[in-house]
Amino acid sequence: ILAGPAHDAEYARMVKLLGQTAPGLPLKSPASTRPDENAAFEQLSDALKLEYAHQLLWQPYGLAMRAYDQNDEPAAKAALENFKRRAEVIERLAAAAPASGATASIVADLHIAFGTYAMRQGDRREAVRRLTMATTAAATAPAQADSVTGISAGATRLTHDLLTAGERESVAAFYDAVSKNVEPWQRRVFEDAAAAIRAGRMPREYQSYLAHMR
């Protein structure tokens, strides 16, 4: 509750700086990645691209998922390719940025993004490789400010997709790494999830996810 006003103020600032293409705003054409959105992203300064990297990175992926829901395969494919291109741009900026907890958090999210793209291409091996790289980055990265679970929504999706595909230890190791940099009340969630996986059970949150999907 106390974080609400600060969150609202930051969201208003984000809209002012990034314009009407800011994540979360209604789009006239939700099932496609419009050229003006790509142009707006390219026109942002490098500083703004890094400051709002987490939000900007996942916007095209959100459009891709909405396109899938509408059975618009061409739009979904175009949005996924834009998702990959945007990740590559932010990756170059993060590589040139000074080392910090914030930069490490961006790098971890980038590996999650590339892993998510790989899963959509049917490349589980690359997705696991990227999750392993995210695990290393997450060990020094603070939890994202816009996350209430300790990991981003993208990371949650990727770990769940990998569990569905039969992956186990890489997901448990990622949960272990994340647990080191979250609030104490969150730490137990990830520690329990990693322990459940290694004991041959599925984490409670993953079971809830499957129940919701059904």
Beta strands, then each sheet from edge to edge (+ up, - down):
end
